[in-house]
């Protein structure tokens, strides 16, 4: 779920809160039923948005592509966007020349060259030798 969907959910939730009719204060009540309903709807919408964001960002990311070895270590070329990432993290089961799905996350490069880095956590699938 992308940021656009989360924004749409938040807009709809806030719209419902703002559409609750305002009652006159003549009844002597400090808090009306409409205000209570509005608070409940707002809290439920807020909890839903937080839950969706937490679930979305807690998922492990994965990259699938061919692993190559070079002078500066191993790299993986993402099949989706053709980006080349330097591999770091747990690379013990990663085999150069194989097409693999690696679970992990993007990391910031510590060097001045701003190389894209993939911090591998585990190999989820080894598809065998890369096909050119």
Backbone torsions as a table, in degrees:
resi	resn	phi	psi	omega
1	UNK	NA	125.7	-175.0
2	UNK	-91.2	176.6	-179.7
3	UNK	-62.6	-30.4	179.6
4	UNK	-65.6	-40.5	179.8
5	UNK	-67.5	-42.5	178.7
6	UNK	-63.0	-38.4	177.1
7	UNK	-64.2	-40.9	179.5
8	UNK	-64.3	-42.3	179.0
9	UNK	-62.3	-43.0	179.5
10	UNK	-64.5	-40.9	179.0
11	UNK	-63.3	-44.4	179.2
12	UNK	-63.2	-43.8	-179.4
13	UNK	-61.9	-46.0	179.3
14	UNK	-66.2	-32.9	177.5
15	UNK	-63.1	-40.8	178.2
16	UNK	-63.6	-40.8	180.0
17	UNK	-64.3	-41.5	-177.8
18	UNK	-75.3	-16.7	-178.4
19	UNK	-86.7	-4.4	-179.4
20	UNK	-71.3	128.7	-176.5
21	UNK	-66.3	146.6	178.3
22	UNK	-92.7	132.5	179.5
23	UNK	-99.5	154.1	179.8
24	UNK	-68.0	152.9	-178.5
25	UNK	-88.7	10.0	-175.7
26	UNK	-70.9	-22.4	-173.3
27	UNK	-72.3	-9.9	179.9
28	UNK	86.9	-5.3	178.2
29	UNK	-79.8	141.5	176.7
30	UNK	-80.9	-41.5	-179.8
31	UNK	-122.5	125.9	-179.0
32	UNK	-91.8	168.8	177.9
33	UNK	-62.7	-36.6	179.2
34	UNK	-65.1	-37.0	178.3
35	UNK	-67.0	-41.7	178.8
36	UNK	-63.0	-44.6	178.7
37	UNK	-62.0	-40.0	178.6
38	UNK	-63.8	-40.8	178.0
39	UNK	-64.4	-43.8	179.8
40	UNK	-62.2	-47.3	179.5
41	UNK	-61.8	-41.7	179.5
42	UNK	-64.6	-41.9	179.7
43	UNK	-66.4	-44.2	179.4
44	UNK	-62.4	-42.6	179.2
45	UNK	-64.1	-41.5	178.7
46	UNK	-63.9	-43.1	178.1
47	UNK	-63.5	-40.9	179.8
48	UNK	-62.9	-44.1	-179.8
49	UNK	-64.5	-44.1	179.0
50	UNK	-62.7	-41.6	179.4
51	UNK	-63.8	-43.4	-179.8
52	UNK	-63.1	-44.7	180.0
53	UNK	-64.9	-42.8	-179.3
54	UNK	-63.9	-42.3	179.1
55	UNK	-65.5	-42.6	-178.3
56	UNK	-62.2	-45.1	-175.5
57	UNK	-85.3	-11.1	179.0
58	UNK	-84.3	-15.3	179.9
59	UNK	-67.9	140.5	174.5
60	UNK	-71.4	141.8	175.7
61	UNK	-89.3	156.0	178.1
62	UNK	-137.7	152.1	177.0
63	UNK	-131.5	139.8	177.1
64	UNK	-121.6	131.2	179.2
65	UNK	176.2	-179.0	-179.2
66	UNK	-86.3	135.5	179.6
67	UNK	-96.1	133.4	179.0
68	UNK	-127.0	153.0	174.3
69	UNK	-108.8	145.5	-179.4
70	UNK	-142.9	-172.8	-177.9
71	UNK	-64.2	-32.1	-177.3
72	UNK	-100.6	15.7	-179.9
73	UNK	114.1	-165.9	-177.8
74	UNK	-88.7	150.4	175.2
75	UNK	-130.9	160.2	173.5
76	UNK	-131.2	136.8	178.3
77	UNK	-103.0	115.1	-179.2
78	UNK	-66.0	126.2	-178.8
79	UNK	-68.3	-28.2	-175.7
80	UNK	-72.4	-49.2	-174.1
81	UNK	-118.3	4.9	177.3
82	UNK	62.1	16.6	175.6
83	UNK	-74.7	144.1	178.0
84	UNK	-104.8	127.2	-178.6
85	UNK	-116.3	135.8	169.9
86	UNK	-75.0	137.3	-177.9
87	UNK	-90.8	137.8	173.3
88	UNK	-139.8	-178.6	179.5
89	UNK	85.2	-144.3	-177.5
90	UNK	-83.3	98.1	-177.7
91	UNK	-107.9	16.2	-173.8
92	UNK	-63.4	-37.3	-177.8
93	UNK	-99.2	7.9	-178.5
94	UNK	-86.9	127.2	-175.9
95	UNK	-112.5	119.9	175.3
96	UNK	-60.2	138.6	-179.9
97	UNK	95.0	-8.5	179.4
98	UNK	-103.1	151.4	172.3
99	UNK	-89.9	124.6	-173.2
100	UNK	-138.1	155.1	169.9
101	UNK	-106.7	120.1	-176.2
102	UNK	-114.0	127.5	177.0
103	UNK	-90.9	140.3	-178.9
104	UNK	165.0	-143.4	-179.5
105	UNK	-156.6	160.6	173.9
106	UNK	-71.4	145.2	178.2
107	UNK	-130.9	160.0	178.5
108	UNK	-83.1	140.5	178.1
109	UNK	-70.8	138.7	179.0
110	UNK	-91.7	-7.9	-178.4
111	UNK	-95.6	171.6	-179.4
112	UNK	-76.3	-12.4	-175.3
113	UNK	-82.5	-6.4	177.6
114	UNK	57.0	38.1	177.0
115	UNK	-66.9	141.4	174.2
116	UNK	-70.6	137.1	-177.3
117	UNK	-124.9	137.6	173.3
118	UNK	-113.6	117.4	178.7
119	UNK	-90.4	101.4	-175.4
120	UNK	-77.4	138.7	174.6
121	UNK	-106.9	-38.1	177.9
122	UNK	-163.8	159.0	173.9
123	UNK	-89.7	118.1	179.3
124	UNK	-91.2	-24.0	177.2
125	UNK	-159.3	136.5	174.5
126	UNK	-110.8	112.1	-177.5
127	UNK	-86.0	-3.5	-179.1
128	UNK	96.7	-163.3	-174.3
129	UNK	-63.5	138.6	178.3
130	UNK	-64.4	138.7	175.5
131	UNK	-100.4	128.7	-179.6
132	UNK	-86.2	NA	NA
